[in-house]
Structure formats: structure tokens, C-alpha cells
Amino acid sequence: MNAESGSRALNAANDLLELLRLAQGATERLEQEVYGPSYEQADLIGRDLHRLRRLAERLQREMERFVNREASATLAGRHPLRRASDSAALGKPQRPPS
């Protein structure tokens, strides 16, 4: 994943969070307006949306960390998913830290 695709993925995660936030708010308003079986359905949807929103928040945080790690590794001149110790294991000289 390069910086551009990382940025797109992070934007998609943010869009997903916003969509779930809006859906959760609409479901809460619906729960206030209906009763009986309709309320039960709205309540079930609200619970599912709450669970999905928490998962999406976790995904968004992970994407932010990944994109930040990749950006800092790219600035350091290394492949983003390689550790500095990998070069030594392959017999390649390590670059001095910047």
C-alpha cells in the first residue's frame, strides 16, 4: 500500500464511520416514534449499528496507525514493511539513522 492508496483507504474508513453515525442517529429517532413490533425491529437494528460502529472505529484507528507508520517509514527511506534488522539478516549493510 502506497501513500495514495493508504489515503484512499483512510478516507473510506472515515466515510463508513460517518454513514454509520448517521444511520445510528436515524434509528434512535425511529425508536422514539414507534412501538410494538416496529420498535423491536428498530431496537435490534440500533444494536447492530452500534456494534458495527465500534468495529468501524477500531478499523479507522488501525488504518490511521498503518498509514502513519508507512508514511514515516517511507520518509526514512526504507520499505514501509521492513525492519532495520532485516538488512542485517540478509547481509546488507545498514544505513545510519537519520
GINOR-V991023 format. One line per field, one symbol per residue. ss: DSSP state (H for helix, E for strand, - for the rest). psi: psi as a letter, one per 40 degrees, with the letter a starting at -180 (. if undefined). burial: b if it has 24 or more other C-alpha atoms within 12 Angstrom, else e. Layout:
ss=???
psi=???
burial=???
This chain:
ss=--HHHHHHHHHHHHHHHHHHHHHHHHHHHHHHH---HHHHHHHHHHHHHHHHHHHHHHHHHHHHHHHHHHHHHHH--------HHHHHH---------
psi=hadddddddddddddddddddddddddddddeeiiadddddddddddddddddddddddddddddddddddddddeeihdehideddddeeiiiiii.
burial=eeeeebeeebeebbebbeebeeebeebeeeeeeeeeeeeeebbebbeebeeebeebbeebeebbebbebbbeeeeeeeeeeeeeeeeeeeeeeeeeee
